[in-house]
Amino acid sequence: MSTPTDTETMMRRDGYLPPDEAARDLGCGKRWLLDGLNKHGFPHTRMGRAKWLSPEDREEIRKLCRIPAEPAKISRLRRSMAKAKTPARAAA
């Protein structure tokens, strides 16, 4: 195993992670993250060929991938749950 370089030590101390560790932190695959960095404009820092992701970069990726709630679906769900809670009327 090679010893970490000064740059690598400095970057890790500042909270920067390489893609494999950042993928673990984000809960995604390394390949998916690298594709996002290389093809889809995910935020990151490059130093030569090395890619690093700061805590802010990882938070922005989380926000970019967030799927907002759909009010119409929530409304339908609430109505269906309300119907399930009301007792059926007895036939007269």
C-alpha positions in Angstrom: 0.0 0.0 0.0 1.4 3.4 -0.9 1.7 6.2 1.6 -0.7 9.1 1.2 0.7 12.2 -0.5 0.7 15.6 1.2 -2.2 16.8 -1.1 -4.2 13.6 -0.3 -3.7 14.1 3.4 -4.7 17.8 3.2 -7.8 17.1 1.1 -9.0 14.3 3.5 -8.5 16.6 6.5 -10.7 19.3 4.8 -13.5 16.8 4.3 -12.8 16.0 0.6 -13.3 12.4 -0.4 -12.2 10.5 -3.5 -15.1 9.1 -5.7 -15.1 5.6 -4.2 -15.5 6.9 -0.6 -17.9 9.7 -1.7 -20.1 7.0 -3.4 -20.2 5.1 -0.1 -21.1 8.3 1.7 -23.9 9.1 -0.9 -25.2 5.6 -0.9 -24.7 5.1 -4.6 -22.4 3.1 -6.9 -18.9 4.4 -7.8 -19.7 4.0 -11.6 -22.9 6.1 -11.3 -21.0 8.8 -9.4 -18.1 8.9 -11.9 -20.6 9.1 -14.8 -22.2 12.0 -13.1 -18.9 13.7 -12.6 -17.7 13.1 -16.2 -20.9 13.4 -18.2 -23.6 15.2 -16.3 -21.8 18.1 -14.6 -21.9 17.0 -10.9 -19.9 19.4 -8.8 -16.4 18.3 -7.8 -12.7 19.4 -7.7 -10.1 18.2 -10.0 -6.4 18.2 -9.2 -4.6 16.8 -12.2 -6.4 13.5 -12.9 -7.6 13.1 -9.3 -11.3 13.9 -8.5 -12.3 15.0 -5.1 -15.7 15.8 -3.6 -16.1 18.3 -0.8 -19.0 18.0 1.8 -20.7 20.9 -0.1 -20.3 19.0 -3.4 -21.9 15.9 -1.9 -24.7 17.9 -0.5 -25.4 19.6 -3.8 -25.5 16.1 -5.5 -28.0 15.0 -3.0 -30.1 18.1 -3.8 -29.8 17.6 -7.5 -31.1 14.0 -7.2 -33.9 14.8 -4.8 -37.4 13.9 -6.2 -40.0 16.4 -4.9 -43.3 15.3 -3.5 -46.2 15.3 -5.9 -49.2 17.1 -4.3 -51.8 15.3 -6.5 -50.5 11.9 -5.4 -50.4 12.9 -1.7 -53.9 14.2 -2.0 -55.3 11.0 -3.5 -53.5 8.9 -0.9 -55.0 11.0 1.9 -58.5 10.6 0.4 -58.1 6.9 0.0 -56.9 6.6 3.6 -59.8 8.7 4.9 -62.3 6.4 3.0 -60.7 3.3 4.6 -61.1 4.7 8.1 -64.8 5.6 7.8 -67.1 2.7 8.7 -69.5 1.4 6.1 -73.1 2.5 6.5 -75.5 -0.3 7.4 -78.3 -0.9 4.8 -81.7 0.2 6.0 
